[in-house]
Amino acid sequence: MNPNIESLYQLAKKPTRTIIGLMSGTSLDGLDVALCEISGASKNTTVSLKEFETIPYSDEVKTEIRKVFAKKTIDFQHLALLNEWIGILHANMIKDCLKKWGIPNSEIDLIASHGQTVMHLPKILHQLPRFTNATLQIGDGDHIAVHTGITTISDFRQKHVAAGGEGAPLAVYGDYFIFGSSEEHRIMLNLGGIGNFTFLPKDQNPEQVFVTDTGTGNTLIDAFIQLHFPELSFDKDAEIARKGKVNQTLLFALKDNSFFTEPFPKTTGPELFNLDYVHKAMRESKTEQLSVEDVVATLTRFSAETAAEAILDAISQSEYKNDDYLIYVSGGGAHNPLLMEYLKELVPYSFKNTDELGISGDAKEALLFAVLANETVAGGPTNFGSRKGIPSITMGKISFPN
């Protein structure tokens, strides 16, 4: 037997596995590194977050990624080079974290790498009849494995697409295992660059679990801020949005897109929701004279309303529509006080932070990819039924360090 296969077999039998989960989202803020101890698998999974670090991307890294990020026309040579370069970059960031934490590589069983998304193309976006859903994450797993000396599981989204999904949202798999409750209906709302949520009914019936993107989370707010305030990455504490006023005409134009009328589940990304989208809405609504502050206020309201409407629509379609819900929020948008105020105004349920469930909201996505890697090695497919968008699969490609 190949010794690498033997090592996986022994790893699957361990009562507890130490896994590093990696996540870098569409906001391009940096790399989230979550050191997790995971016991069991599937519905018997328990996770302990031991360490967490967000390593910011330098301006150079952001510039290189943006040359290909969500663009139809790119320098293909640059994309090929970037795939390896990001993999090595992430490997070095992992080694820096381990050094800081005083943990040798030999104590890490697996790395779970999401990679850096550079293109996400569900069929509802590209609308090309010959082609299916597509998604592309770069940061090659073999390079991470070789440069860290740690077996790496990566490229999770491809299996989801191959099995008929759109490659997202994948949070449902980890959310169901980690956050399912027999005491309350939970909605796990993640407000990253793109907003998404998982509905977890308290009967814990996997065939009733629901997941979808809602539309833009922080991506339009961040992009507009960066355009007009190059020294800023985002609207800290909604300071700029609070100086403005929501413009209903622009808001209506922003919401006038077929994505919002597509049936659940659905996914999207900056390929649709980008600065061109904003400027087109401003032109069509004749609101190009608005102040930057008014536009940022309106974009914040746009994210809130589309997330709220998706949540309420999903609940109205469920067999639990008359019940109460608790909404647990994670992602960068959870730190935007105005966005959260709008959501609480629009949705008549209680909001909490995932920290109250023992998992940092900032670490949640990286941790969930560690859970997916644990399933690849020690778990198996969970039966989510035959509904569109949640195939019953395990995900990830395995890269050995030698």
DRENDO-1510 file (C-alpha; in Angstrom, 1 decimal, always signed):
<recs>
REC; n; res; u; v; w
REC; 1; MET; +0.0; +0.0; +0.0 .
REC; 2; ASN; +1.2; +3.5; -0.8 .
REC; 3; PRO; +2.4; +4.9; +2.6 .
REC; 4; ASN; +0.4; +8.1; +1.9 .
REC; 5; ILE; -2.8; +6.0; +1.7 .
REC; 6; GLU; -1.8; +4.2; +4.8 .
REC; 7; SER; -1.3; +7.5; +6.6 .
REC; 8; LEU; -4.8; +8.6; +5.6 .
REC; 9; TYR; -6.3; +5.3; +6.8 .
REC; 10; GLN; -4.6; +5.7; +10.2 .
REC; 11; LEU; -5.7; +9.4; +10.3 .
REC; 12; ALA; -9.3; +8.4; +9.8 .
REC; 13; LYS; -9.2; +6.1; +12.8 .
REC; 14; LYS; -7.8; +8.8; +15.2 .
REC; 15; PRO; -10.3; +9.9; +17.8 .
REC; 16; THR; -9.2; +13.6; +17.2 .
REC; 17; ARG; -7.7; +15.3; +14.2 .
REC; 18; THR; -5.8; +18.6; +14.2 .
REC; 19; ILE; -6.8; +20.5; +11.0 .
REC; 20; ILE; -5.9; +23.9; +9.8 .
REC; 21; GLY; -8.8; +25.6; +7.9 .
REC; 22; LEU; -8.0; +28.3; +5.4 .
REC; 23; MET; -10.4; +30.9; +3.9 .
REC; 24; SER; -9.9; +33.9; +1.7 .
REC; 25; GLY; -13.1; +35.4; +0.4 .
REC; 26; THR; -14.2; +37.8; -2.3 .
REC; 27; SER; -13.4; +40.8; -0.1 .
REC; 28; LEU; -9.7; +40.0; -0.6 .
REC; 29; ASP; -8.9; +41.1; +3.0 .
REC; 30; GLY; -6.4; +38.4; +3.6 .
REC; 31; LEU; -6.2; +34.7; +4.7 .
REC; 32; ASP; -8.1; +33.4; +7.7 .
REC; 33; VAL; -6.2; +30.6; +9.4 .
REC; 34; ALA; -8.1; +28.5; +11.9 .
REC; 35; LEU; -6.4; +25.8; +14.0 .
REC; 36; CYS; -9.0; +23.2; +14.9 .
REC; 37; GLU; -9.3; +20.0; +16.9 .
REC; 38; ILE; -12.0; +17.9; +15.4 .
REC; 39; SER; -13.4; +14.7; +16.9 .
REC; 40; GLY; -15.9; +12.3; +15.3 .
REC; 41; ALA; -17.6; +13.1; +11.9 .
REC; 42; SER; -20.9; +14.0; +10.3 .
REC; 43; LYS; -23.6; +14.6; +13.0 .
REC; 44; ASN; -21.2; +13.4; +15.7 .
REC; 45; THR; -18.6; +16.1; +14.8 .
REC; 46; THR; -17.3; +18.3; +17.6 .
REC; 47; VAL; -14.9; +21.1; +17.0 .
REC; 48; SER; -12.6; +23.1; +19.2 .
REC; 49; LEU; -11.0; +26.3; +17.8 .
REC; 50; LYS; -7.5; +26.4; +19.3 .
REC; 51; GLU; -6.0; +29.3; +17.4 .
REC; 52; PHE; -7.2; +31.9; +14.9 .
REC; 53; GLU; -5.4; +34.5; +12.8 .
REC; 54; THR; -6.3; +36.7; +9.9 .
REC; 55; ILE; -3.2; +37.6; +7.9 .
REC; 56; PRO; -3.9; +40.7; +5.8 .
REC; 57; TYR; -3.1; +40.6; +2.1 .
REC; 58; SER; -0.5; +43.2; +1.2 .
REC; 59; ASP; -1.4; +45.8; -1.5 .
REC; 60; GLU; +0.9; +43.9; -3.9 .
REC; 61; VAL; -1.1; +40.7; -3.4 .
REC; 62; LYS; -4.4; +42.4; -3.8 .
REC; 63; THR; -3.2; +44.1; -7.0 .
REC; 64; GLU; -2.0; +40.8; -8.5 .
REC; 65; ILE; -5.3; +39.0; -7.7 .
REC; 66; ARG; -7.4; +41.9; -9.0 .
REC; 67; LYS; -5.8; +41.5; -12.4 .
REC; 68; VAL; -7.8; +38.3; -12.9 .
REC; 69; PHE; -10.5; +38.6; -10.2 .
REC; 70; ALA; -14.0; +38.3; -11.7 .
REC; 71; LYS; -12.8; +39.5; -15.1 .
REC; 72; LYS; -13.9; +38.0; -18.4 .
REC; 73; THR; -10.7; +39.0; -20.2 .
REC; 74; ILE; -7.3; +38.4; -18.5 .
REC; 75; ASP; -3.7; +37.6; -19.1 .
REC; 76; PHE; -3.8; +33.8; -19.1 .
REC; 77; GLN; -0.1; +33.6; -18.3 .
REC; 78; HIS; -0.7; +35.7; -15.2 .
REC; 79; LEU; -3.5; +33.4; -14.0 .
REC; 80; ALA; -1.3; +30.3; -14.4 .
REC; 81; LEU; +1.6; +31.9; -12.5 .
REC; 82; LEU; -0.8; +33.2; -9.8 .
REC; 83; ASN; -2.2; +29.8; -9.1 .
REC; 84; GLU; +1.2; +28.6; -7.9 .
REC; 85; TRP; +2.2; +31.9; -6.3 .
REC; 86; ILE; -0.9; +32.0; -4.1 .
REC; 87; GLY; -0.4; +28.4; -3.1 .
REC; 88; ILE; +3.2; +29.2; -1.9 .
REC; 89; LEU; +2.0; +32.4; -0.3 .
REC; 90; HIS; -0.6; +30.6; +1.7 .
REC; 91; ALA; +1.9; +27.9; +2.7 .
REC; 92; ASN; +4.3; +30.6; +4.0 .
REC; 93; MET; +1.5; +32.2; +6.0 .
REC; 94; ILE; +0.6; +28.8; +7.6 .
REC; 95; LYS; +4.3; +28.3; +8.5 .
REC; 96; ASP; +4.4; +31.8; +10.1 .
REC; 97; CYS; +1.3; +31.0; +12.1 .
REC; 98; LEU; +2.7; +27.7; +13.4 .
REC; 99; LYS; +5.9; +29.5; +14.4 .
REC; 100; LYS; +4.0; +32.2; +16.2 .
REC; 101; TRP; +1.8; +29.5; +18.0 .
REC; 102; GLY; +4.8; +27.4; +18.8 .
REC; 103; ILE; +3.4; +24.3; +17.1 .
REC; 104; PRO; +5.6; +22.0; +14.9 .
REC; 105; ASN; +4.3; +21.0; +11.5 .
REC; 106; SER; +4.3; +17.4; +12.6 .
REC; 107; GLU; +1.4; +18.0; +15.0 .
REC; 108; ILE; -0.9; +19.1; +12.1 .
REC; 109; ASP; -2.8; +16.3; +10.5 .
REC; 110; LEU; -4.4; +18.2; +7.6 .
REC; 111; ILE; -4.7; +21.6; +5.9 .
REC; 112; ALA; -8.1; +22.4; +4.4 .
REC; 113; SER; -7.6; +25.1; +1.8 .
REC; 114; HIS; -10.5; +26.9; +0.2 .
REC; 115; GLY; -8.2; +28.8; -2.1 .
REC; 116; GLN; -8.8; +32.3; -3.6 .
REC; 117; THR; -11.9; +32.5; -5.7 .
REC; 118; VAL; -11.2; +34.4; -9.0 .
REC; 119; MET; -14.3; +33.5; -11.0 .
REC; 120; HIS; -17.8; +32.2; -10.0 .
REC; 121; LEU; -20.2; +31.5; -12.8 .
REC; 122; PRO; -23.5; +29.8; -12.1 .
REC; 123; LYS; -25.5; +29.1; -15.2 .
REC; 124; ILE; -28.1; +31.8; -14.2 .
REC; 125; LEU; -25.2; +34.3; -14.6 .
REC; 126; HIS; -23.4; +33.2; -17.8 .
REC; 127; GLN; -26.6; +31.8; -19.5 .
REC; 128; LEU; -24.6; +29.9; -22.1 .
REC; 129; PRO; -26.6; +26.8; -23.1 .
REC; 130; ARG; -23.7; +24.6; -23.9 .
REC; 131; PHE; -22.0; +25.0; -20.4 .
REC; 132; THR; -22.9; +24.1; -16.9 .
REC; 133; ASN; -22.2; +25.9; -13.6 .
REC; 134; ALA; -18.5; +26.8; -13.1 .
REC; 135; THR; -16.3; +28.2; -10.4 .
REC; 136; LEU; -12.5; +28.6; -10.1 .
REC; 137; GLN; -10.3; +28.9; -7.0 .
REC; 138; ILE; -6.6; +29.3; -7.2 .
REC; 139; GLY; -3.8; +28.6; -4.8 .
REC; 140; ASP; -2.7; +25.1; -5.7 .
REC; 141; GLY; -3.0; +22.5; -3.0 .
REC; 142; ASP; +0.1; +20.5; -4.1 .
REC; 143; HIS; +2.2; +23.6; -3.5 .
REC; 144; ILE; +0.7; +24.1; -0.1 .
REC; 145; ALA; +1.4; +20.4; +0.8 .
REC; 146; VAL; +4.9; +20.4; -0.5 .
REC; 147; HIS; +5.9; +23.7; +1.1 .
REC; 148; THR; +4.4; +22.9; +4.5 .
REC; 149; GLY; +5.0; +19.2; +4.6 .
REC; 150; ILE; +1.4; +18.7; +5.5 .
REC; 151; THR; -1.3; +16.7; +3.6 .
REC; 152; THR; -3.6; +19.3; +2.1 .
REC; 153; ILE; -7.3; +19.0; +1.0 .
REC; 154; SER; -8.4; +21.7; -1.4 .
REC; 155; ASP; -10.6; +22.6; -4.4 .
REC; 156; PHE; -13.8; +21.7; -2.5 .
REC; 157; ARG; -16.2; +23.5; -4.8 .
REC; 158; GLN; -15.5; +21.5; -8.0 .
REC; 159; LYS; -17.2; +18.3; -6.6 .
REC; 160; HIS; -20.3; +20.4; -5.7 .
REC; 161; VAL; -20.5; +21.6; -9.3 .
REC; 162; ALA; -19.8; +18.1; -10.7 .
REC; 163; ALA; -22.7; +16.8; -8.6 .
REC; 164; GLY; -25.1; +19.4; -10.0 .
REC; 165; GLY; -24.7; +22.2; -7.5 .
REC; 166; GLU; -23.4; +25.7; -8.2 .
REC; 167; GLY; -20.3; +25.3; -6.1 .
REC; 168; ALA; -21.7; +27.4; -3.3 .
REC; 169; PRO; -22.7; +28.0; -0.6 .
REC; 170; LEU; -20.8; +25.2; +1.0 .
REC; 171; ALA; -21.4; +26.4; +4.5 .
REC; 172; VAL; -24.5; +24.2; +4.8 .
REC; 173; TYR; -22.4; +21.1; +5.3 .
REC; 174; GLY; -20.5; +22.3; +8.3 .
REC; 175; ASP; -23.4; +24.4; +9.6 .
REC; 176; TYR; -25.6; +21.3; +9.8 .
REC; 177; PHE; -23.0; +19.2; +11.6 .
REC; 178; ILE; -21.8; +21.9; +14.0 .
REC; 179; PHE; -24.7; +24.3; +14.6 .
REC; 180; GLY; -27.9; +22.1; +14.3 .
REC; 181; SER; -30.1; +22.3; +17.4 .
REC; 182; SER; -33.0; +20.3; +18.6 .
REC; 183; GLU; -34.2; +23.3; +20.7 .
REC; 184; GLU; -34.6; +26.1; +18.1 .
REC; 185; HIS; -34.8; +26.9; +14.4 .
REC; 186; ARG; -31.6; +28.5; +13.5 .
REC; 187; ILE; -30.6; +30.7; +10.5 .
REC; 188; MET; -26.8; +31.0; +10.1 .
REC; 189; LEU; -26.4; +34.2; +8.2 .
REC; 190; ASN; -23.0; +35.0; +6.8 .
REC; 191; LEU; -22.3; +38.5; +5.6 .
REC; 192; GLY; -19.1; +38.2; +3.7 .
REC; 193; GLY; -18.4; +39.8; +0.4 .
REC; 194; ILE; -21.6; +37.9; -0.7 .
REC; 195; GLY; -24.4; +37.2; +1.7 .
REC; 196; ASN; -25.7; +33.7; +2.3 .
REC; 197; PHE; -27.6; +31.8; +4.9 .
REC; 198; THR; -28.3; +28.2; +6.1 .
REC; 199; PHE; -31.7; +27.3; +7.5 .
REC; 200; LEU; -31.4; +24.6; +10.2 .
REC; 201; PRO; -34.8; +23.4; +11.4 .
REC; 202; LYS; -34.9; +22.1; +15.0 .
REC; 203; ASP; -36.2; +18.7; +13.9 .
REC; 204; GLN; -32.7; +18.4; +12.3 .
REC; 205; ASN; -34.1; +16.7; +9.2 .
REC; 206; PRO; -31.4; +17.1; +6.6 .
REC; 207; GLU; -34.0; +17.1; +3.8 .
REC; 208; GLN; -35.4; +20.3; +5.2 .
REC; 209; VAL; -32.1; +22.1; +5.5 .
REC; 210; PHE; -32.0; +25.1; +3.2 .
REC; 211; VAL; -29.1; +27.2; +1.9 .
REC; 212; THR; -28.7; +30.1; -0.6 .
REC; 213; ASP; -26.9; +33.3; -1.4 .
REC; 214; THR; -28.9; +36.4; -0.8 .
REC; 215; GLY; -26.9; +38.8; -3.0 .
REC; 216; THR; -24.3; +41.3; -2.1 .
REC; 217; GLY; -22.9; +41.5; +1.5 .
REC; 218; ASN; -20.0; +43.8; +1.8 .
REC; 219; THR; -18.6; +43.7; -1.7 .
REC; 220; LEU; -20.3; +46.7; -3.2 .
REC; 221; ILE; -19.8; +48.8; -0.1 .
REC; 222; ASP; -16.1; +48.0; +0.1 .
REC; 223; ALA; -15.6; +48.5; -3.6 .
REC; 224; PHE; -17.3; +52.0; -3.6 .
REC; 225; ILE; -15.3; +53.0; -0.5 .
REC; 226; GLN; -12.0; +51.9; -2.1 .
REC; 227; LEU; -12.8; +53.8; -5.2 .
REC; 228; HIS; -13.5; +57.1; -3.4 .
REC; 229; PHE; -11.2; +56.7; -0.4 .
REC; 230; PRO; -8.1; +54.8; -1.6 .
REC; 231; GLU; -6.7; +54.8; +1.9 .
REC; 232; LEU; -9.6; +52.9; +3.2 .
REC; 233; SER; -10.6; +49.2; +2.7 .
REC; 234; PHE; -14.1; +49.4; +4.1 .
REC; 235; ASP; -16.6; +51.7; +5.9 .
REC; 236; LYS; -15.4; +51.2; +9.4 .
REC; 237; ASP; -18.3; +51.4; +11.9 .
REC; 238; ALA; -20.5; +52.7; +9.0 .
REC; 239; GLU; -19.0; +56.1; +9.6 .
REC; 240; ILE; -19.4; +57.2; +6.0 .
REC; 241; ALA; -22.9; +55.6; +5.5 .
REC; 242; ARG; -24.2; +57.3; +8.6 .
REC; 243; LYS; -23.3; +60.7; +7.0 .
REC; 244; GLY; -25.6; +59.9; +4.0 .
REC; 245; LYS; -29.2; +59.2; +3.3 .
REC; 246; VAL; -30.7; +56.2; +1.6 .
REC; 247; ASN; -31.9; +57.2; -1.9 .
REC; 248; GLN; -35.0; +55.1; -2.7 .
REC; 249; THR; -34.7; +55.7; -6.5 .
REC; 250; LEU; -31.2; +54.3; -6.6 .
REC; 251; LEU; -32.2; +51.5; -4.2 .
REC; 252; PHE; -35.1; +50.4; -6.5 .
REC; 253; ALA; -32.7; +50.4; -9.5 .
REC; 254; LEU; -30.1; +48.3; -7.5 .
REC; 255; LYS; -32.8; +45.7; -6.7 .
REC; 256; ASP; -34.0; +45.6; -10.3 .
REC; 257; ASN; -32.1; +42.4; -11.3 .
REC; 258; SER; -33.4; +39.0; -12.3 .
REC; 259; PHE; -31.1; +37.4; -9.7 .
REC; 260; PHE; -33.5; +38.4; -7.0 .
REC; 261; THR; -36.5; +36.7; -8.6 .
REC; 262; GLU; -34.6; +33.4; -9.3 .
REC; 263; PRO; -35.8; +30.5; -7.2 .
REC; 264; PHE; -33.8; +29.2; -4.3 .
REC; 265; PRO; -31.1; +28.0; -4.0 .
REC; 266; LYS; -28.9; +30.4; -6.0 .
REC; 267; THR; -25.4; +31.8; -5.9 .
REC; 268; THR; -23.7; +34.9; -7.2 .
REC; 269; GLY; -20.5; +36.9; -6.9 .
REC; 270; PRO; -18.6; +40.0; -7.9 .
REC; 271; GLU; -19.0; +38.9; -11.5 .
REC; 272; LEU; -22.4; +40.4; -11.2 .
REC; 273; PHE; -22.2; +42.7; -8.2 .
REC; 274; ASN; -19.4; +45.1; -8.9 .
REC; 275; LEU; -18.8; +48.8; -9.5 .
REC; 276; ASP; -20.2; +48.5; -13.1 .
REC; 277; TYR; -23.4; +47.3; -11.5 .
REC; 278; VAL; -23.6; +50.3; -9.2 .
REC; 279; HIS; -22.7; +52.8; -11.9 .
REC; 280; LYS; -25.3; +51.3; -14.3 .
REC; 281; ALA; -28.0; +51.6; -11.6 .
REC; 282; MET; -27.0; +55.2; -11.0 .
REC; 283; ARG; -27.2; +56.0; -14.7 .
REC; 284; GLU; -30.5; +54.3; -15.2 .
REC; 285; SER; -32.0; +55.9; -12.1 .
REC; 286; LYS; -30.5; +59.4; -12.9 .
REC; 287; THR; -28.8; +59.5; -9.5 .
REC; 288; GLU; -25.3; +60.1; -10.6 .
REC; 289; GLN; -25.3; +63.4; -8.7 .
REC; 290; LEU; -25.6; +61.7; -5.3 .
REC; 291; SER; -22.9; +62.3; -2.8 .
REC; 292; VAL; -20.6; +59.4; -1.9 .
REC; 293; GLU; -22.1; +59.3; +1.5 .
REC; 294; ASP; -25.6; +58.8; +0.1 .
REC; 295; VAL; -24.5; +56.1; -2.2 .
REC; 296; VAL; -22.7; +54.2; +0.6 .
REC; 297; ALA; -25.8; +54.5; +2.8 .
REC; 298; THR; -28.0; +53.2; -0.1 .
REC; 299; LEU; -25.6; +50.3; -0.8 .
REC; 300; THR; -25.7; +49.4; +2.9 .
REC; 301; ARG; -29.5; +49.4; +2.8 .
REC; 302; PHE; -29.4; +47.3; -0.4 .
REC; 303; SER; -27.4; +44.6; +1.3 .
REC; 304; ALA; -29.7; +44.6; +4.3 .
REC; 305; GLU; -33.0; +44.5; +2.3 .
REC; 306; THR; -32.0; +41.8; -0.1 .
REC; 307; ALA; -30.7; +39.6; +2.8 .
REC; 308; ALA; -33.9; +40.3; +4.8 .
REC; 309; GLU; -36.2; +39.6; +1.9 .
REC; 310; ALA; -34.4; +36.3; +1.1 .
REC; 311; ILE; -34.7; +35.1; +4.7 .
REC; 312; LEU; -38.4; +36.0; +5.0 .
REC; 313; ASP; -39.1; +34.5; +1.6 .
REC; 314; ALA; -37.4; +31.2; +2.5 .
REC; 315; ILE; -39.2; +31.1; +5.9 .
REC; 316; SER; -42.6; +31.7; +4.1 .
REC; 317; GLN; -41.9; +28.7; +1.9 .
REC; 318; SER; -41.0; +26.4; +4.7 .
REC; 319; GLU; -43.3; +24.1; +6.7 .
REC; 320; TYR; -42.1; +25.9; +9.8 .
REC; 321; LYS; -43.3; +29.4; +8.7 .
REC; 322; ASN; -45.3; +30.0; +11.8 .
REC; 323; ASP; -42.5; +29.2; +14.2 .
REC; 324; ASP; -39.9; +31.5; +15.8 .
REC; 325; TYR; -36.3; +31.7; +14.6 .
REC; 326; LEU; -32.9; +32.8; +15.9 .
REC; 327; ILE; -30.5; +34.3; +13.4 .
REC; 328; TYR; -26.8; +33.9; +14.1 .
REC; 329; VAL; -24.6; +36.3; +12.2 .
REC; 330; SER; -21.0; +35.9; +11.1 .
REC; 331; GLY; -18.7; +37.6; +8.5 .
REC; 332; GLY; -17.4; +41.1; +8.1 .
REC; 333; GLY; -20.9; +42.5; +7.8 .
REC; 334; ALA; -21.6; +41.5; +11.4 .
REC; 335; HIS; -19.3; +44.3; +12.4 .
REC; 336; ASN; -21.2; +46.9; +10.4 .
REC; 337; PRO; -23.5; +48.5; +12.9 .
REC; 338; LEU; -25.8; +50.2; +10.4 .
REC; 339; LEU; -26.2; +47.1; +8.3 .
REC; 340; MET; -27.2; +45.2; +11.5 .
REC; 341; GLU; -29.6; +47.9; +12.5 .
REC; 342; TYR; -31.3; +47.7; +9.2 .
REC; 343; LEU; -31.5; +43.9; +9.4 .
REC; 344; LYS; -33.1; +44.0; +12.9 .
REC; 345; GLU; -35.6; +46.6; +11.6 .
REC; 346; LEU; -36.6; +44.4; +8.6 .
REC; 347; VAL; -36.6; +40.9; +10.1 .
REC; 348; PRO; -38.9; +40.2; +13.1 .
REC; 349; TYR; -36.6; +37.7; +14.8 .
REC; 350; SER; -33.8; +37.8; +17.3 .
REC; 351; PHE; -30.2; +38.2; +16.1 .
REC; 352; LYS; -27.2; +36.8; +17.8 .
REC; 353; ASN; -23.5; +36.5; +16.9 .
REC; 354; THR; -22.1; +33.0; +16.3 .
REC; 355; ASP; -19.7; +33.7; +19.1 .
REC; 356; GLU; -22.6; +32.9; +21.4 .
REC; 357; LEU; -22.4; +29.3; +20.1 .
REC; 358; GLY; -18.7; +29.1; +21.0 .
REC; 359; ILE; -17.4; +29.8; +17.5 .
REC; 360; SER; -15.9; +33.2; +16.5 .
REC; 361; GLY; -17.9; +34.7; +13.7 .
REC; 362; ASP; -14.7; +35.8; +12.0 .
REC; 363; ALA; -13.3; +32.3; +12.1 .
REC; 364; LYS; -16.4; +30.5; +11.1 .
REC; 365; GLU; -15.8; +30.0; +7.4 .
REC; 366; ALA; -12.2; +28.8; +7.8 .
REC; 367; LEU; -13.4; +26.4; +10.6 .
REC; 368; LEU; -16.1; +25.1; +8.3 .
REC; 369; PHE; -13.6; +24.1; +5.6 .
REC; 370; ALA; -11.6; +22.2; +8.3 .
REC; 371; VAL; -14.9; +20.3; +9.0 .
REC; 372; LEU; -15.3; +19.6; +5.3 .
REC; 373; ALA; -11.7; +18.2; +5.2 .
REC; 374; ASN; -12.5; +16.1; +8.2 .
REC; 375; GLU; -15.5; +14.6; +6.3 .
REC; 376; THR; -13.3; +13.8; +3.3 .
REC; 377; VAL; -11.1; +11.7; +5.5 .
REC; 378; ALA; -13.3; +10.4; +8.3 .
REC; 379; GLY; -16.9; +11.0; +7.3 .
REC; 380; GLY; -19.0; +10.4; +4.3 .
REC; 381; PRO; -22.0; +11.8; +2.3 .
REC; 382; THR; -24.9; +13.0; +4.4 .
REC; 383; ASN; -28.3; +12.5; +2.7 .
REC; 384; PHE; -29.8; +15.9; +2.0 .
REC; 385; GLY; -32.4; +14.4; -0.2 .
REC; 386; SER; -32.7; +15.0; -4.0 .
REC; 387; ARG; -33.3; +18.8; -3.9 .
REC; 388; LYS; -31.4; +21.1; -6.2 .
REC; 389; GLY; -28.3; +22.8; -4.8 .
REC; 390; ILE; -27.4; +20.5; -1.9 .
REC; 391; PRO; -25.9; +17.3; -3.4 .
REC; 392; SER; -25.2; +14.5; -0.9 .
REC; 393; ILE; -21.4; +14.3; -1.3 .
REC; 394; THR; -18.0; +14.7; +0.3 .
REC; 395; MET; -15.7; +17.2; -1.3 .
REC; 396; GLY; -12.0; +18.1; -1.7 .
REC; 397; LYS; -8.9; +16.9; -3.6 .
REC; 398; ILE; -6.1; +15.4; -1.6 .
REC; 399; SER; -2.5; +16.5; -2.0 .
REC; 400; PHE; +0.3; +14.7; -0.3 .
REC; 401; PRO; +3.6; +16.4; +0.6 .
REC; 402; ASN; +5.7; +13.7; -1.0 .
</recs>
